[in-house]
Amino acid sequence: MVNKVEPAIFLKMTQDYPILDVRSPAEFAEGHIPGAYNLPLFDDDERKVVGTLYKQAGRDASILTGLDFVGTKMSGFLKQAWKTAPQRKLRIHCWRGGMRSESMAWLLNMAGFEVHLLGGGYKVYRRFIREEFSSDIPYLVLSGGTGSGKTEILKNLAKKGYQVLDLEGIARHKGSAFGAIGQENQPTNEQFENDLYKKWETFDLQKPVWVEDESRAIGRVSIPEPLFLRLRKSKVIVLDMPPELRTHRLVAEYAGFPKVELIAGIQRILKNLGGDNAKKAIQAIENNDFETAIKIVLFYYDKTYRFGLDTRDSEQISFLKTDSPDTEINTLKILEFCKNEKLI
């Protein structure tokens, strides 16, 4: 049995129905539905040949060549499908929901699989998730100067059962010129959006979702525009922590990383720091004087942070002063404020 379903239903089907992405390995690597398995009908070179034939010689010629490529692979497709879905229930998609997915669905259906096709394919899935990000849900944006411990507070909120969308965690980047240090390689921008939605779809959209205040770009990836626009209009809670406390936190966080990586971070913002400041910061790092280096960098980031706040609606911003670097103390302070303001 083969059923064609829309994205909302396709994505909500249980894990008893594994997803087979039959696009080429290069397409899959660029971005895929989280958790999907790649079972390419054509490899990258074959896809190019078939696509070129379709444009130059028409549909029939491309189908014949495609059959030549696929014919010897059919038993392998079945073996992989049996291994991936021992219960013989599957979800399948290609790029547009056309010949590739329909051909694989036909083969697997003939072998006794229950198959659900994504109508419109991965292209429709991508459009669907971006539209979902524009949903009107209550976001609470946690802001504060660099080194305020915002990430730790968000993790603490998650442990306490609150809904948290960890943008930096999903992006694998901390959002600054030093944000890639100690992180895994970033996903593609396409995959970042897919991974964001995977987390986003688990939320109760009637309850607040906590996020960290970010610029649109987080390293090499960008927050989807519909989501970013929603965040820019949301309530912002600013944790106002003295610079000396933030400096101590940043020294503890970054002093253990290789100096060459820290210096590379300085060089990425050299124009903004100014030549003299950059030179002083680099010299301080080389002399193991991380506190001086961070104070220089923090001055620049604090200016950037204040500028970002100035571009927001001031009526949506609330400041909470703290004289403690303790994550639990600051988390409870934030929660108390939000409860008093009936934000949660």
N, C-alpha and C positions, 0 to 999 in steps of 0.2 A: 504494500500500500504506500502511495506517495501523496502527501498533503502539502499544499503551498500555503504558507502562513506569513503574516505581517511581522515586523520586527518586535513589537511589544510582546506578542505571544511567543515568538521564536526564542527571545531572551529569557522569558520566565519559565520555560520548560525545565524540568528537573535535570540534575546531573546524570540521571539514568539515560538521557539522550545526549551522548557526546556530540560535539560539533566537529564536522569535517570541513575544512577550508580547502577546496580543490584548485585554488589559484596557484600560480607559479611560486617557487621559493622566494624570488625577489619581491613579489607582491606581498607575500606573507610577512617577510622580514620588515617591510616598510610599515606595516600595521595590520593587526588582526584582532578578532574578538578574543578577549582574555580567556584562556583555557582551551581554545580551539586547537585541533591537531591539523597539521598540514599534510594532505594527501593529494599532491599536485597531479592533475590530469596530464599536463605538459610541463617539462622543465623549462627553464628560462629561454634557452635557445629554440626549443620547439615552439613555444608560444610566439616568439618573434616570427618564425617562419610561417606559422598558420595565420597570424595576423596580417602579415605582408601579402600572403596569397589572397586572403579575403578582400583586401583593398584592390589588388591588382588583377586578380583573375576571377573573383566572385566566390559566392558561398559554396557552390558545389566542389570547386577545386580545393578549397580550404578544408571541407569536410573529409574528402578522400585522403588528403595528406594527414589530417588529424587521426583518422582511423588507422593509417599505417603506423603512426607513432604509438597509438594506444593499444593496438591489437596484442602486442607481446606483453603488455603490462597488466592485463585484466586479472590474471590469477594472483598477481602481487597485490592488486587493489583489494581483492577479496580477503586475502590472508591478513592484510593490515586492518581491514574493517572488522574482521572477526576478533582480532586481538584488541582493537580499540573499543568495540561495542559487543562484548560477549552475549548480551541480552538481545542483540540484533535490533536495536532501536537507535536511530541516528538523526541528527540535524545536519543539513548540507547547504553550502552556499558557494557561489563563485563571485565574480565582480558585479555582474548585472542580473544574475539569476537566469542566465541563458543556457547555451549549449553545453558548457562544461559541467555545470551542476546537474542539469537535466540528464546528461549522458551517464554521469556517475550514479544518479538516483535510479535510472533505469536498470543499470547493471546490478546494483545492490538490492533493488526490489525483486529482480528476477532470482536473486540468491536468498530471498526470504526475509529481507530486512524491512522494518517499518521505517519509512523515510519521511522527514519533514523538510521541505525546501523553503529557504528564505526568499519570499517574493521580492523581486527587485535586487536581490543580492546584497553584497557588502556595501555597495554604493548607497542603497536605501538605508541600511543600518547606520552609516556615517551621518546621513542627513537627519535621521531620527534622533540620534543621541545629542546632536548639537541643538536641535529644537527643544529637547527635554531640558537642557541646561538653562533655558530661558524661563523655566517655571518660577512662579512667584512663591518662593518659600522663605521663611525667616532665617536669614544668615546673621550670625554675630561675628564680627571681625575683630580679632585680637591684634592690637597694634602696640608699638613701643619701640624705643631706640634699639639699635643693634646691641646685642648682649643682654637683653632684658630677660632672656630665658623663655621666650614665647613658645618655642617648640616643646620644651619640657612641660610647660603648663598645659598645652594642648594634649600631650600624651597623658598627663595626669587627669585631665577632664575625660578623656576616653576611658581610662581605668575606672572612673566613677560612674560610667554609664552614659555619658553625654555623647551626642553625635558629633564627630570631628572629621572634617575633610582635610587630610594632611597633604597639602599641595606640594610642599618641598619634598616630603617623603616619596610621593609618587613620581615627582620629577627627578628624584635622586640628585638634588642640588639645593644648596642653602640660600640661593638667590643673590649672593654678592659676588664680587670679583674673586673671592676666596671660596665660593660655594661648592666648587667641585672637589675640593681637598677632602680626602678620606671617603669619597663617595664612589659608588659603582658608576659605570658608563651610563649616560643618560639615554632614555628611550628616544625614538624618533618623535617628532611632534604629533604625528598621527597616533602612534601607540600611547603617548601620554594622554591624549584625549580619551582613547578607548579605556585605559586603565582608570582614569578619573571617573568615567561613567560606571564602571564596574563597582566602584565604591559608592558612588552617588545613588545608584539604584537600590542600595540596601537601606536607605534612610526612610524614616517616617517623615513625610514632607509636611506634616502638620506641626512638627516640633522643630526648634531651632537647630541649625547646623553651625558649628564653630569652625572658623578658618583663620589662618594667619594673614595679616595684611601684607600683600605682595604687589609689586609692579606687574604689568602684564607678562613680561618675560621673566622666566626663571631659568637662568643659564641659556641653553639653546632651544628650550621649548617655550611655548606661550599658552597662557590660560585661554580657553575658548572664549571668543568675544561675547557670546550670550551670557556666559557665567561671569565674566569679568565685569560686564555692565551691571549685573545684579549685585555683585559685591561692592561696586562703587557707590551704590545707593543704600547700602545696608548700615545698620547700627555699628559704630566703632567704639571699642573700649580700649583706651590707651593706658598701658602700664607705665607710669612715669617714675623711672628708677634713676638715681644719681649716676653720673658718668663714672665715678670711681668704682662703684659696685659692678657696673657693666664691664669696665676695664679688667677687673680681677677675674670675672667670669670668662672673658675672651682669652686672657692669658692662659688660664687653665685648659681651655678648649683647643687652642691652636699652637701653643708652644712646643708640643710634642711632635708636630709634623715637620717634614724635611724643610730646611731653610730655603732650598731652591724653589719649592712650591710656594712658600710664603712670599718670596721676592718676586716670583712671576705674577702673583696677585697684585702686588704693589705696582708692577710695571703695566698691568692692565688698566689701572686708574691713574697713571702718571700725569696725564693731561689735566685731570680734575684736581689732583693733589698739588700740582705745581712741581717743577723740577727740584727746587731746594727741599721741599717737604719729602718728596719721594726719596731723594738722596739720603736725608737724615733717617728716614724709616728703614731703608735698606741697610744702612750702616748699623743701626740699632739691632736689627735682626742678626747681622753677622757677629755682633758683639754679645749676643744672647740677652740683649736688653729689650725683651718683648713688650714690656709695659710702655716704654717710650714709643715704640713702633705702633702699638695699638692706639695709643692716645692720639697720634698724628692721623691715623686712618679714621678713628672714631669721629674726629672733628668734621671730616668730609662727609661721612655717612649720616651724621646728625643733621647736617644741612640738607642733605637729600631727603631725609625722613621728614623734616619740618616742611619742606616744599611739598611733599606728597600729601601731608595732612591739609595744607592750605588749599589744595585743589578739591577737597571734599566739602560737603555741606556741614558747616560748623554745628548746626543743630543736631546732627547725627553723631557727634563726637562727645565722649565722656572721658575725663581724665581721672585716673586713680593713682595717687601718690603712694609709693612704697619705699621704705628704708631697709627692706630685707631682701637678700638674694634667694631666700628659701622658696622653693617651688610650691610646697604645700601651703605655706602661709599666703603666698600671692594668689594661688588658685582659690583658696577659701575667701580671700578678700574680693576677688572678681565675682565669685558665685553669690556672695552676700549682696553685693551691689546689684547684680542682675535680678535677684529675687525681690529686692526692695523696689526695683523699677519695673517689676512684672515682665521682665524680658524672658524669663524661663519659668 
